[in-house]
Amino acid sequence: MKQSQEFGYIHHTVAFSLKWDKGSQQEKDFLEKSYDILILVPNVENFAIRKQISKKNDFDYELTMDFESEEKYEEYNNHPDHQGYVKNIWLKQTKNFLEKDTIVLMETPKTKTKENGIRHSVAFKLKWDKGSFEEQKFLEDSFNILINVPNVKNFEVNKQTNANNPYDYELAMDFDNQKEYGEYSNHDRHRAYVKNLWLKQVSEFLEKDTTIIKK
């Protein structure tokens, strides 16, 4: 089901890597403290910690959460518990990160996915001017083609609202497991989309493949 209007909900994501070695106690402590603190900050919905499972970018983890409105997101940002977390934990232990704030432009009906499912997302910029006919057509064509590739669940076309993020849009979707994700990647319809639309119209992009480790 295609949606032509922008939703009020804001999906806030921060992809990051830590200064600590993977598998270290310091890494474990950071993730646990992040969960315990941020899940209790007012207005946070659907909080989760996700782990990067591919080598398509330089980040290892993601914090993800939803906010009902811009006002509630700002209240979260300004809350003393969040600001204390940023000052005393986040800035001292992360070595690089990328924030992303998106709103949904188009989506399919939500369906339940398996607990260890994969969230595949691609943030991108187009070669076309913002607001152009070509830009809108690319977004609509992407939606109409990719929702019909087998195994895709919870497909979204999202618009970036964070001025500090270099990308303008995002395609996001869920898969129940690695096998189904692989079948999607190798499907003729997906490969034709990449060849005939994506590579010809996208100027830069960032892929992420994550799975939930705590929610």
PLY file of the C-alpha trace (Angstrom):
ply
format ascii 1.0
element vertex 215
property float x
property float y
property float z
element edge 214
property int vertex1
property int vertex2
end_header
0.00 0.00 0.00
1.55 3.26 -1.14
1.38 6.33 1.06
1.57 9.75 -0.60
1.85 11.81 2.57
4.67 12.25 5.07
4.01 10.61 8.42
4.54 12.43 11.72
6.71 9.69 13.23
10.46 10.25 13.24
12.78 7.27 13.10
16.10 8.17 14.77
19.13 5.98 14.16
22.77 6.32 15.16
25.26 3.94 13.55
28.58 3.79 15.41
31.81 2.03 16.24
33.49 1.97 19.63
37.03 2.63 20.79
37.04 -0.79 22.46
37.96 -4.15 20.94
35.11 -6.25 19.64
33.97 -8.75 22.24
35.62 -6.84 25.08
34.03 -6.23 28.47
34.15 -2.47 27.77
32.08 -2.99 24.63
29.56 -5.11 26.52
29.32 -2.53 29.31
28.73 0.30 26.83
25.87 -1.52 25.11
24.23 -2.47 28.40
24.50 1.07 29.82
23.18 2.56 26.60
20.13 0.32 26.75
19.46 0.83 30.46
19.69 4.63 30.23
18.09 5.49 26.90
15.07 3.20 27.12
13.95 5.19 30.18
14.22 8.65 28.61
10.68 10.00 28.04
9.12 9.78 24.56
11.36 6.95 23.29
9.44 4.23 21.43
10.61 0.95 19.87
14.16 1.28 21.20
16.60 -1.34 19.98
20.31 -2.02 19.71
21.26 -3.54 16.39
24.46 -5.21 15.24
25.96 -4.71 11.79
26.30 -8.10 10.07
27.92 -7.14 6.77
31.12 -5.36 5.76
29.39 -2.73 3.64
30.30 0.16 5.97
32.63 1.11 8.83
30.08 0.88 11.65
29.54 -2.00 14.08
26.28 -1.15 15.86
23.14 0.97 15.71
20.85 2.53 18.28
17.34 2.92 16.85
14.22 4.54 18.27
11.00 6.24 17.16
9.36 9.50 18.21
5.75 10.49 17.73
6.59 14.04 16.68
9.39 16.58 16.26
8.41 18.11 19.59
8.80 14.82 21.45
12.13 14.19 19.71
13.41 17.59 20.88
12.26 16.85 24.43
14.31 13.65 24.28
17.37 15.50 22.97
17.16 18.10 25.72
16.34 15.71 28.56
19.07 15.72 31.26
19.37 11.92 31.21
20.07 11.95 27.47
22.49 14.87 27.72
24.30 13.20 30.60
24.58 9.99 28.59
26.07 11.85 25.62
28.60 13.71 27.78
29.68 10.93 30.12
29.39 7.79 27.98
28.81 8.42 24.27
31.50 11.02 23.51
34.09 9.19 25.61
33.65 5.76 24.06
32.56 6.08 20.41
35.20 6.63 17.73
32.88 7.41 14.80
29.16 7.64 14.20
26.48 8.76 11.75
23.07 10.03 12.81
19.99 9.57 10.67
16.50 10.99 11.17
13.88 9.89 8.69
10.16 10.12 8.03
8.22 7.64 5.91
7.11 8.71 2.44
5.84 5.33 1.19
5.48 1.97 2.90
3.89 -1.46 2.72
1.68 -2.77 5.55
3.67 -3.92 8.58
4.16 -7.65 9.02
5.88 -9.51 11.82
9.43 -10.69 11.16
11.50 -13.31 12.95
13.44 -12.20 16.01
16.80 -12.71 14.32
15.66 -11.15 11.05
17.74 -8.78 8.95
17.04 -5.10 8.40
18.52 -3.97 5.08
18.73 -0.24 4.42
20.37 1.94 1.81
20.76 5.69 2.34
21.39 7.59 -0.88
21.58 10.79 -2.90
20.26 11.13 -6.42
21.76 12.85 -9.44
18.54 14.83 -9.87
17.60 18.15 -8.28
15.50 17.98 -5.12
11.82 18.29 -5.88
12.29 17.41 -9.53
10.02 15.17 -11.57
12.94 12.74 -12.06
13.49 12.47 -8.31
9.85 11.67 -7.59
9.70 9.17 -10.43
12.78 7.35 -9.12
11.24 7.04 -5.66
7.92 5.79 -7.04
9.58 3.35 -9.45
11.79 2.01 -6.65
8.75 1.40 -4.48
6.70 -0.26 -7.20
9.50 -2.54 -8.37
11.11 -3.62 -5.10
7.92 -4.41 -3.18
7.30 -7.11 -5.80
10.62 -8.87 -5.30
10.04 -12.05 -3.24
10.81 -12.12 0.50
10.64 -8.34 1.05
8.77 -7.28 4.20
8.01 -3.86 5.70
9.39 -1.94 2.73
9.82 1.82 3.21
10.90 4.81 1.21
12.14 7.31 3.78
13.12 10.96 3.64
16.15 12.24 5.57
15.48 15.19 7.90
18.84 15.46 9.69
20.93 18.28 8.20
24.16 16.63 9.40
23.55 13.48 7.34
24.90 13.63 3.77
22.11 11.50 2.27
18.61 12.57 1.21
16.60 9.34 1.13
16.58 5.75 2.30
15.15 2.45 1.13
14.58 0.02 4.01
13.18 -3.49 4.23
13.16 -6.61 6.42
14.04 -10.24 5.72
13.41 -13.23 7.96
16.88 -14.70 7.45
20.07 -14.58 5.41
18.77 -17.10 2.88
15.77 -14.94 1.98
17.95 -11.84 1.81
20.30 -13.65 -0.58
17.39 -14.72 -2.77
16.23 -11.09 -2.95
19.72 -9.85 -3.86
20.04 -12.41 -6.66
16.50 -12.14 -8.00
16.24 -11.06 -11.64
13.86 -8.20 -10.80
16.25 -6.78 -8.21
19.30 -7.15 -10.44
17.49 -5.41 -13.31
16.50 -2.58 -10.95
20.12 -2.09 -9.88
21.37 -2.11 -13.47
18.68 0.00 -15.11
17.68 2.47 -12.38
19.97 2.47 -9.36
23.38 2.67 -11.00
22.19 5.25 -13.52
20.48 7.66 -11.11
22.17 7.36 -7.70
25.24 9.52 -7.06
26.29 8.07 -3.69
24.96 5.63 -1.10
25.58 3.77 2.16
24.30 0.24 2.80
23.63 -1.29 6.20
22.56 -4.80 7.20
21.67 -5.19 10.86
19.99 -7.55 13.27
18.54 -6.79 16.71
20.62 -7.86 19.71
18.55 -6.11 22.39
15.14 -4.42 22.46
0 1
1 2
2 3
3 4
4 5
5 6
6 7
7 8
8 9
9 10
10 11
11 12
12 13
13 14
14 15
15 16
16 17
17 18
18 19
19 20
20 21
21 22
22 23
23 24
24 25
25 26
26 27
27 28
28 29
29 30
30 31
31 32
32 33
33 34
34 35
35 36
36 37
37 38
38 39
39 40
40 41
41 42
42 43
43 44
44 45
45 46
46 47
47 48
48 49
49 50
50 51
51 52
52 53
53 54
54 55
55 56
56 57
57 58
58 59
59 60
60 61
61 62
62 63
63 64
64 65
65 66
66 67
67 68
68 69
69 70
70 71
71 72
72 73
73 74
74 75
75 76
76 77
77 78
78 79
79 80
80 81
81 82
82 83
83 84
84 85
85 86
86 87
87 88
88 89
89 90
90 91
91 92
92 93
93 94
94 95
95 96
96 97
97 98
98 99
99 100
100 101
101 102
102 103
103 104
104 105
105 106
106 107
107 108
108 109
109 110
110 111
111 112
112 113
113 114
114 115
115 116
116 117
117 118
118 119
119 120
120 121
121 122
122 123
123 124
124 125
125 126
126 127
127 128
128 129
129 130
130 131
131 132
132 133
133 134
134 135
135 136
136 137
137 138
138 139
139 140
140 141
141 142
142 143
143 144
144 145
145 146
146 147
147 148
148 149
149 150
150 151
151 152
152 153
153 154
154 155
155 156
156 157
157 158
158 159
159 160
160 161
161 162
162 163
163 164
164 165
165 166
166 167
167 168
168 169
169 170
170 171
171 172
172 173
173 174
174 175
175 176
176 177
177 178
178 179
179 180
180 181
181 182
182 183
183 184
184 185
185 186
186 187
187 188
188 189
189 190
190 191
191 192
192 193
193 194
194 195
195 196
196 197
197 198
198 199
199 200
200 201
201 202
202 203
203 204
204 205
205 206
206 207
207 208
208 209
209 210
210 211
211 212
212 213
213 214
